[in-house]
């Protein structure tokens, strides 16, 4: 029996979800709802699914088991609660929400209703990132010394003006850090562990008339004693692949998008040569460095497959709501440090 999916929100990221769902044999996209009726109809026509008149009607359809929340970042809570209260599993596009209080309301509702909720972080399901995480867990890096994340992208003025919520603080929660950098921030925390403290600066340098930042830098200290930097921007022309660097006393790895730049350990294994050969080719997608639509749906596909498998086995998803909240917590710490001009301790 196929797992029925519904999508709330019919913007660009919803199409990534729809393509991923359509690729899964055990999944079916039943329908879509957006507050804009024209967008709802256009989306339903394109992906051959039902157009609903309200989020409530979508969530109350017995054919739908899982609801994917693809609304603007600061408008995830309300449709998520509608889905959870209807007893539906919930997959929420990043970020989980834009404040910790709103994240907690989702988490508490899911616990109360005993409903599966997963945050979307598809980079965790990249094959090369899985190899890196495995090497860290095996202790191959020795003591972790530094962990860095660089997200130096370009977004045009039209990117913000054409979709107004992206430029507004109350609907986006932030700019280059919250909406572009959060994938890499989640990945860095997954690799390096809990962040103990952060010191950050943010600014609006390359754009005008935005309520959100287009550049940010942060120095972080991890609970294990390691340190690192996070740099994020949407004002860097022409835009570059996001980069993660994990550096330890016995090994180091550098990844640009899904391309392995460095993979070196003091104790070389036969598998290391295979890993370098397998992941040192060109990136298969544009990575969203200058075009937000130039992203592959393979990461979403892999994560949705994992979610379905978890449901079938009666297990929680690997990125549940509590786990997804952690990246939001770090993003908000970066903003608090920059705003208050002080070190923030988590």
N, C-alpha and C positions, 0 to 999 in steps of 0.2 A: 504494500500500500504506500502511495506517495505521500510525502509530507507537504501539506498545503501552506503556501506563503502568501501573505498580504504585505503591501508596501504602503506606508503613509509618508507622503511627501514625494513629489514627482520632478525634482530637480535633477541636476547632472549626476550626482552620486547615486541617485535611485536607479539610473540606467545601468550603472556598474553592478548593482545588486541584482537587477533583473536579468542581465546577461549571465551572471554567475548561476542564478537559480535555474535558468533555462538549460544550462549545461549539465546539471545534475540529474541523473536518471531517476533518483528516488525523490525528486522534488518537483513541485508544480507551482507556478505563479498564478494564484487564483484571481487576485484583483489589486486595485490601487485606489487610493484616495488622496487628493490634494485640495487645499482650501480654494484653489483656483479651478473652477469647473472645466475650463478650456484645457488646462494642463492635464487634468485627470483624464479627459476624453482622448487627448492626443497620445498620452502614455499608454492607455488601455488599448488603443488601436495599434500602436507600434508593437506592443508586446503581447497582443492577442489575449487580453485578460479583462475581467469585469471592472467597470468604472462604478465606484461607490459614491453615494451622495454625502456620506459622513464617515468619520472615523469610527463612530459607534456601530454603524451598520456593517462596516468591514470587520470589526472585531467580534461581532456577534454572529458572523457566518460560521456555521459548524464545519465547513470545508477548510477553514483556515486554522492552522495549528500554531504558526509562528508569524509574528508581525515584525517587519523590518522598519525601524524608525529612521527616516531620511529627511526629516525637517531641518530647518536652520539650527545651528548648534545650541542656541539658547531657548529653543522651543522643542526640546526632546521630552521634557518631563510630562506634559499634559497628555500627548498621545501614548506615551509609555504607560502611564497610569491607566488610561483607557484600556489598553491591551492587557495589562496585568490583571486588572479588576475583572476582565472578561475571561480570565483563566488561560490566556494565550502566552506562549513563550515569546520572548522579546529579544530582538537583535538590534542594537542601537549603534548607529554610525558614530564615529569619534566626533567630538569628545562625548563622554557619557552625559554630561551636562556642564554648565559653565560656572557653577558654584558648588561648594561642598554640600551645602544644605539641600540643593536640588538633587545632587547625586544620592544623598542619604535617603531622600524621600523615595527614590526609585528602588534603592537597595532594601529599605524597610518594607515597602509594598510587596516586593518579590518574595521576601522571607515570610511575610504574613500570609500570602496567598500560595506559597510553595510553588512558585513559578520560575522557570529558567529565564535568566536575563544574561545576555552576553554583550560586551562592548566589542566594537570592530577595531582590530589592530592587525591588519593582514600582513604587515612586515614580519611578524613573529612566525609566519608560516612559509616564509621564503626558505628554500632548501639550504642556501649558503648561511643564512642566519641560524638555522637549526644546527648546522655543523659547528658554527661558532659557539652557540650555547652549550652544545655537548662537550666541546673542548674545555670550556670554562668549568663546567660541572665536574669534569674529570681531573681538574687541577693542573692542566697542561700549561697554563700561563704563569704558574707559581703564584706569587703574591701579585694581585692586581695593583698597578701603580697609577695608571691614568685611563680615563674613559671619556672620549670626546664625541660630540655630535655636531655636524655642520649641515645646515639647510639654507643654502644660498640660492634662492629662486627669484624669478621675475614675474610680477603680475602687472598688467597694464592698468591705466586709469579706468578703462572701460570695464575691467574685471570687477571693480568696486562699484562703479556707477550703474552698470547694467543690472546687477543683483545687489540691491541696496543693503540688505541685511549684513553683508560681509563687512561693510564700513561702520556699522553701528555697534557700540559696545554692548548694549543690552540684548542684542540678538546673536552676536557672534562670540561674545565673551573675550575677544581679543583678536589680534591680527596674526603676524608671522609666527608667533609662538603657539597660540591656542589652536589655530586652524591649519597651519602648514607644518610647524615643527613638532607637533604633539606625537606624530607617528614615531619619529626618531627619538624623542624624549622617552616614550614608552619603551622603545627597544633598548636604549641606553640603561634605563633603570632595570630592565629585565636581565641584561647582561651583568651589570655592575652591582646590583643590589640597592638597598635603601639609601636615599640621600639624607645626610645629616644636616647640612646647611648650604645656603646659596647666597651669593652676592651678585646683583644684576643691574644692568642698565637697559633701558628701552627708549626708543625715539621714533619720530616720524620724519624721515629724511628725504625719501625719493618720491613721495606722493603728497597731495594736498587735500584738505577738507575731509580727512578721515578721523574717526574717533579712536582708531586702533593703531598699534605700532606697525611699522614696516621694517624695523631693525631691532635686534636685541642681542645682547651678549650676557652670559652668566658663567660665573665660576662656581663650581660645586665641589663639596667634600662629601664623600660617601661614608657610610657607617663603618666600612671595613678599612678606612684610612686612606683609600685612594682618592685622587682628585681629578678634575676634568673641566672642560669648558663646553658650553652650548652656544652656538652662534646661529641665528635665524634671521632671514630677511626675505622680503618680497620686492626688493628694489634693486637687485643686482642683475644687470644685463650682461649676457643673455640668459643667465640662469645656469646652474651647474647641478650635477647629480648629488643627492644627499650622501654624506660620508660619515661613516662610523669608524672610530679607531679605538681598539682595546689593546692596552699595552701592559705587559707584566714583566716580572723578573726573569721568567723562563720562556716567554713567548709573546708574540705580537701579531695582531691581525688588523687589516684595514680593508673596508668594503665600501665601494661606491655603488649605491643602488643595490644591484645584485651581482656586481662584478668584484671579484677578489683582486685587490691590489697587492696585498702582502699577507703571507701565511707562513710564519717562521717560528720554530721551536728549537730549544736546545737539544731535545731528544727527538730526532726525526723518525717518523714512521713511514712505512711503505704507503699507507693511505694518504699521507700528506701530498705526495706527488700527484696522486689521482685527484684529490680535492683541488689542487692548484690548476690542473689541466681542465677540470670540469667547470670551474667557476671563473676562469680568467678571460673568457670571451667577452664580446660586446653585450651591453644591456639590450634586452629585447623590447623595452618600452621607452617612451620619452621621459618617464619618471615624473611628469608634471612639473618639470623645472621652469617652463615658461607658459605652458598650456595646461590648465587644470583638467582638461579632458583627455590629455595624452597619457593616461595611466592604463595599465593592464587590469583586467578583472581576475587574473589568476590567483592573486592573494585572497580576494574575497571568496573565490571559488573554494580554495583550500580551507579557509576558515569555516565557511558554511558546511562543507563536507564534514569537518571535524565536529561541528555543533550537532549535525544530524546523527553522527556516530555516537556522540555522547548521550543524546536523547535515547537512542535505541538501546544503549547499554545501561541506562538509568544513572548516568554519571553527570556531574556538573561540567559545564563547558570550561575549556582551559583558560579563557579570559572572561571570567564572570564579572558581575557588576562591581564587586568589591575590588577586584584586580584592576578593572578599567578606571576606577576612581583614582588610583595612585598616580597616574600620569597627570590628571587634572590637578591634584594636590601640588605636584611639583611645578606645573605651569603657574598656578596661582601664587606659589611662593616666589617665583621669579618676578611676577608682577608686583607683589608686595614689597620685595626688596628694592626694586627700581623706584616705586612710588614713594617709599618711606626713607630711601637712601640709607639703608642699613642691612646688615646681615640678617637673614631670616633662618631660624632653626626649626626643623621639622620634627 
